[in-house]
Amino acid sequence: MREVLPELMAWWRDGEAIGVGTVVGTWRSAPRPPGASMLVGPDKSAVGSVSGGCVEGAVYDLAQQVVADGQPLLQRYGVSDEDAFAVGLICGGILDVFVEKVSQETFPQLDGVAEDIEAERPVAVVTVVEHPDPAWLGRRLVVRPERDGIPLEGSLGSDRAQAAIADDARGLLASGRSELLTYGPDGQRRGEGMRVFCAVYAPKPRMLVFGAIDFAAAVARLGSFLGYHVTVCDARPVFATVSRFPHADEVVVAWPHRYLSEQAATGAIDQRTVMCVLTHDPKFDVPLLEVALRLPEVAYIGAMGSRRTHADLVERLRAAGLNEEEMAHLSSPIGLDLGARTPEETAVSIAAEIIALQWGGGGGRLAQMDGRIHHQHRPT
């Protein structure tokens, strides 16, 4: 929903009814991830995409139907690779799309959710997309982190279901993942019959780039493109300037290990955070990596350097007391083997490694491989 939020809110605030199709489940080579949305506005215009073009026409028609009769629908597109052409999903994947009518009457909490998303405050929207009782379809719960002390908004109609689902939604909020969850009809954890889609809107994951060098500028640019909140940190004020890093969200002049320790102490480092250590200078890198490699939850820690620099770095870190389990979190030399030479090519190599580790990809050439293209999210 995030990508179509401006158009959705303009219609919602005008009191209009909007048809919304949302991808809630994917299998095989599905072209769009869970949470991707398509709107059909009151003027019959279409905004967004659920499949990159494969089944948009069918969803468009369903959205108009749902707006007219008010009854939400869960529709599956793509049954098997053999007959995918017949049903419209030519990539051979499977999509479950939930189509519903959204208005001030059906989703009165939307304004507050939009404010949270725009302010980058974590919020989750849980929607019942499948249930033996059709009256449950479309019931919604808005969940925020428990530490914020904000009560749940909306209702699922069952205290038991609400308690179980809110608890799981807060877990997904912490990890920043949207997911389709299955329960018994009254929220039983060991059961089937009810499925709910938990759409998580968390702040951007962080990319910390240490070392204000030319490679860092390229990494910051690509990190911003990939949706990270990018921080460039260096102890040398002559290099760490906003003008040199226009694509970074912030440029910090500080000793890297001190900055990272402060950030970790405030809870600003989580399991989605990626770190790129690019100075290849031991007086910066060793104390920084001593802190980084001992953090409990980090998605990625990469360090730039030659093979000789890497060997020296490993020796220094072991001398500093890091054990093999801690050292295993280090990706050094940083990046995938793409033959990169320029800062821009190197940034692509680093980004490729981050993506591969996030999704469980191997980094090989798809043309020389069999099997699925799109991977499921790999738990950290």
C-alpha positions in Angstrom: 0.0 0.0 0.0 2.9 2.4 0.7 3.5 3.0 -3.0 -0.1 4.0 -3.7 -0.7 5.8 -0.5 -0.9 9.4 -1.9 -3.7 8.5 -4.4 -5.5 6.3 -1.9 -5.5 9.0 0.8 -6.7 11.7 -1.6 -9.8 9.7 -2.5 -10.4 8.5 1.0 -10.3 12.0 2.4 -12.8 13.1 -0.3 -15.2 10.5 1.1 -14.9 8.2 -2.0 -14.9 4.4 -2.1 -11.9 2.8 -3.6 -11.4 -0.8 -4.9 -8.1 -2.1 -3.5 -6.4 -5.4 -4.6 -3.5 -6.5 -2.4 -1.1 -9.4 -2.9 -1.3 -11.4 0.3 0.4 -14.6 -0.7 2.9 -15.7 -3.3 4.4 -19.0 -4.5 7.0 -19.8 -7.1 8.1 -17.0 -9.4 5.5 -14.5 -8.4 6.3 -11.1 -9.9 5.3 -8.8 -7.0 5.8 -9.3 -3.2 3.2 -9.6 -0.5 1.8 -6.1 0.2 1.9 -4.9 -3.4 -1.4 -3.1 -4.1 -3.5 -1.8 -7.0 -6.2 0.8 -6.7 -9.3 1.3 -8.8 -10.5 4.8 -8.1 -13.9 6.4 -8.3 -13.0 7.8 -11.7 -12.3 4.2 -12.9 -8.5 4.9 -13.1 -6.0 2.2 -12.0 -3.0 3.0 -9.8 -0.3 0.5 -8.8 0.3 -3.1 -9.7 -0.2 -6.6 -8.2 1.5 -8.6 -10.9 3.5 -6.4 -13.2 0.8 -6.6 -15.8 -0.2 -10.2 -15.9 -3.5 -10.2 -14.1 -4.2 -6.5 -13.6 -7.3 -6.6 -15.9 -8.9 -9.3 -13.9 -8.2 -7.5 -10.6 -9.5 -4.3 -12.1 -12.9 -6.0 -12.9 -13.0 -7.6 -9.4 -12.3 -4.3 -7.7 -15.2 -2.7 -9.5 -17.5 -5.5 -8.5 -16.4 -5.4 -4.8 -17.0 -1.6 -4.6 -20.5 -2.2 -6.0 -21.5 -5.0 -3.7 -19.2 -4.4 -0.7 -18.2 -8.1 -0.4 -14.4 -8.7 -0.2 -12.9 -11.5 -2.2 -9.8 -13.6 -2.0 -8.8 -14.6 -5.6 -5.9 -16.9 -6.6 -4.2 -16.4 -10.0 -1.9 -19.0 -11.5 -2.4 -22.7 -10.8 0.6 -24.4 -12.3 3.4 -23.7 -14.6 1.7 -25.7 -17.3 -1.5 -23.7 -17.4 -0.3 -20.3 -16.2 -0.9 -18.8 -19.6 -4.5 -19.7 -19.5 -5.1 -18.0 -16.1 -3.0 -15.0 -17.0 0.1 -15.4 -14.8 2.6 -16.1 -17.5 5.6 -16.2 -15.1 4.3 -19.5 -13.8 3.9 -18.2 -10.2 0.9 -18.1 -8.0 -0.6 -15.0 -6.4 -3.4 -14.7 -3.8 -4.9 -11.3 -4.1 -7.4 -9.9 -1.6 -9.8 -7.4 -3.2 -11.8 -5.1 -0.9 -13.7 -1.8 -0.8 -11.9 0.9 1.2 -13.7 4.0 2.4 -14.0 6.1 5.5 -16.8 3.7 6.6 -14.9 0.4 6.0 -11.5 1.6 7.1 -11.9 4.6 9.5 -8.4 4.1 11.0 -6.7 4.7 7.6 -5.9 8.3 8.3 -3.9 7.4 11.4 -2.1 4.6 9.6 -1.2 6.9 6.8 0.2 9.4 9.3 2.3 6.7 10.9 3.7 5.5 7.5 4.5 9.1 6.4 6.3 9.8 9.8 8.1 6.4 9.6 6.5 5.1 12.8 6.0 1.3 12.8 2.5 0.2 12.3 0.8 -3.1 11.1 -2.6 -3.6 9.5 -4.0 -7.1 10.0 -6.9 -8.0 7.7 -8.9 -11.3 7.7 -8.7 -12.5 4.1 -10.2 -16.0 4.5 -12.7 -17.5 7.0 -15.5 -20.1 7.1 -17.9 -17.3 8.1 -18.0 -14.7 5.3 -18.9 -12.0 7.9 -15.3 -12.2 9.2 -13.8 -11.2 5.8 -12.3 -7.7 5.8 -12.3 -7.4 9.5 -9.3 -5.4 10.5 -6.9 -4.7 13.4 -4.3 -1.9 13.5 -1.4 -2.8 15.7 1.5 -0.7 16.9 4.5 -1.7 19.0 3.5 -2.6 22.6 6.2 -0.2 24.0 4.3 2.7 22.5 1.4 2.1 24.8 -1.2 2.7 22.0 -4.2 0.4 22.2 -5.3 -1.8 19.3 -7.6 -0.2 16.8 -10.4 -2.0 15.0 -11.8 -5.4 16.0 -11.8 -9.0 14.7 -14.9 -9.8 16.7 -13.2 -12.3 19.0 -11.0 -11.6 22.0 -9.2 -14.9 21.6 -8.4 -14.3 17.9 -7.5 -10.7 18.6 -5.0 -11.5 21.4 -3.2 -14.2 19.4 -3.0 -12.2 16.1 -2.0 -8.9 17.8 0.9 -10.8 19.5 2.1 -12.3 16.2 1.7 -8.9 14.4 4.0 -7.2 17.0 6.6 -9.9 16.3 6.4 -9.2 12.6 6.6 -5.5 13.3 9.9 -6.1 15.1 11.3 -7.9 12.1 9.8 -5.5 9.5 8.1 -8.3 7.5 4.7 -8.7 6.1 3.2 -12.2 6.2 0.1 -14.3 5.6 -0.8 -16.1 8.9 -3.0 -19.1 9.5 -5.2 -19.8 12.5 -8.2 -21.8 13.5 -11.6 -20.0 13.0 -11.4 -18.4 16.5 -7.7 -17.7 16.5 -6.5 -21.1 17.5 -2.8 -21.4 16.8 -3.0 -25.0 16.0 -5.8 -24.9 13.5 -6.8 -23.9 10.0 -9.7 -22.1 8.5 -8.8 -18.4 9.0 -6.0 -16.6 7.2 -5.0 -13.1 8.0 -2.6 -10.8 6.1 -0.4 -8.7 8.3 0.9 -5.8 6.3 3.8 -4.3 8.2 4.9 -0.7 7.6 8.2 -0.2 9.4 10.7 2.6 9.1 13.3 2.1 6.3 16.1 -0.3 7.2 19.4 1.3 7.9 22.6 1.2 5.8 25.6 2.4 7.7 28.5 3.3 5.4 31.8 3.8 7.3 34.6 5.6 5.4 34.0 8.8 3.4 35.7 7.7 0.2 34.6 7.7 -3.4 33.4 4.1 -3.1 31.2 5.2 -0.2 29.4 7.8 -2.4 28.5 5.1 -4.9 27.3 2.7 -2.2 25.3 5.4 -0.6 23.6 6.2 -3.9 22.7 2.6 -4.5 21.6 2.1 -0.9 19.2 5.0 -1.2 17.9 3.5 -4.4 17.2 0.2 -2.7 15.2 1.9 0.0 17.7 2.1 2.9 18.0 5.1 5.2 21.7 5.7 4.5 24.2 7.1 7.0 27.8 7.9 6.1 30.2 8.1 9.0 33.8 9.1 9.1 36.0 10.7 11.7 37.6 13.1 9.2 35.5 16.3 8.8 37.3 17.3 5.6 35.9 14.2 3.8 32.6 13.6 5.7 30.6 16.4 4.1 27.0 16.6 2.8 28.2 18.0 -0.6 30.3 14.8 -1.2 27.4 12.5 -0.3 24.2 14.1 -1.6 22.4 10.7 -1.7 23.0 10.0 2.0 20.2 10.7 4.5 22.8 11.9 7.0 26.5 12.4 7.2 28.1 12.0 10.6 31.5 13.2 11.7 32.6 10.8 14.5 34.9 7.9 15.2 33.0 5.0 13.7 33.3 2.6 16.7 32.0 5.3 19.0 29.1 6.2 16.8 28.1 2.6 16.3 28.3 2.0 20.1 26.0 5.0 20.7 23.5 3.9 18.1 23.4 0.3 19.4 22.9 1.6 23.0 19.8 3.6 21.8 18.3 0.6 20.0 18.8 2.2 16.6 20.5 -1.0 15.2 18.3 -3.9 14.4 18.3 -7.2 12.5 17.6 -5.3 9.2 20.6 -3.0 9.5 23.5 -3.5 7.0 27.0 -2.1 7.5 29.6 -1.4 4.9 33.1 -0.8 6.3 35.1 0.9 3.5 38.0 2.7 5.0 40.4 -0.4 4.9 42.5 1.4 7.6 43.0 -0.7 10.7 42.9 2.2 13.1 39.3 2.8 12.1 38.2 -0.7 11.0 39.5 -2.9 13.9 37.7 -1.0 16.8 34.6 -0.6 14.6 34.4 -4.3 13.8 35.0 -5.2 17.4 31.8 -3.5 18.2 29.9 -4.5 15.0 30.7 -8.3 15.1 29.5 -8.5 18.7 26.1 -7.0 18.1 23.3 -9.6 18.5 21.2 -8.8 15.5 22.6 -7.3 12.3 21.7 -8.3 8.7 25.1 -7.7 7.1 28.6 -6.6 7.9 31.0 -6.2 5.0 34.6 -4.9 5.0 36.5 -3.6 1.9 40.1 -4.6 1.3 42.5 -6.7 -0.7 43.2 -10.3 0.2 46.3 -9.1 2.1 44.3 -6.5 3.9 41.6 -9.1 4.8 44.3 -11.5 6.2 45.7 -8.7 8.3 42.3 -7.6 9.5 41.4 -11.2 10.5 44.6 -11.5 12.5 44.0 -8.2 14.3 40.4 -9.1 15.1 41.4 -12.5 16.5 44.1 -10.8 18.6 41.4 -8.4 19.9 39.5 -11.5 21.3 36.8 -12.1 18.7 35.9 -15.8 18.4 35.1 -17.8 15.3 31.3 -17.5 15.8 31.6 -13.7 15.9 34.0 -13.7 12.9 31.6 -15.7 10.8 29.3 -12.6 10.6 32.0 -10.8 8.6 31.8 -10.6 4.8 35.4 -9.8 3.7 36.5 -8.9 1.1 33.1 -7.3 0.6 30.8 -8.0 -2.3 30.2 -10.7 -4.9 32.7 -11.6 -7.6 31.4 -9.5 -10.5 34.8 -8.4 -11.8 33.9 -4.9 -10.6 36.5 -2.1 -10.9 34.9 1.3 -10.7 33.2 2.7 -7.5 29.8 2.2 -9.2 30.5 -1.3 -10.2 31.8 -2.1 -6.7 28.6 -0.7 -5.2 26.6 -3.0 -7.4 28.8 -5.9 -6.2 28.2 -5.0 -2.6 24.4 -4.5 -3.1 24.2 -7.8 -4.8 25.8 -9.6 -1.9 23.4 -7.9 0.5 20.4 -8.9 -1.6 21.7 -12.5 -2.0 22.1 -12.9 1.7 18.8 -11.4 2.5 16.8 -13.7 0.2 19.1 -16.8 0.1 20.3 -16.4 -3.5 23.5 -17.9 -4.6 24.8 -15.1 -6.8 25.1 -17.3 -9.9 23.9 -16.6 -13.4 20.2 -17.4 -13.8 20.8 -18.5 -17.4 23.0 -21.3 -16.2 20.7 -22.4 -13.4 17.5 -24.4 -13.0 14.8 -24.0 -10.3 13.0 -21.0 -8.9 14.0 -17.4 -9.5 12.3 -15.6 -6.7 13.3 -16.7 -3.2 11.4 -16.5 0.1 12.7 -14.2 2.8 15.5 -15.9 4.7 15.1 -15.4 8.5 18.0 -13.6 10.1 
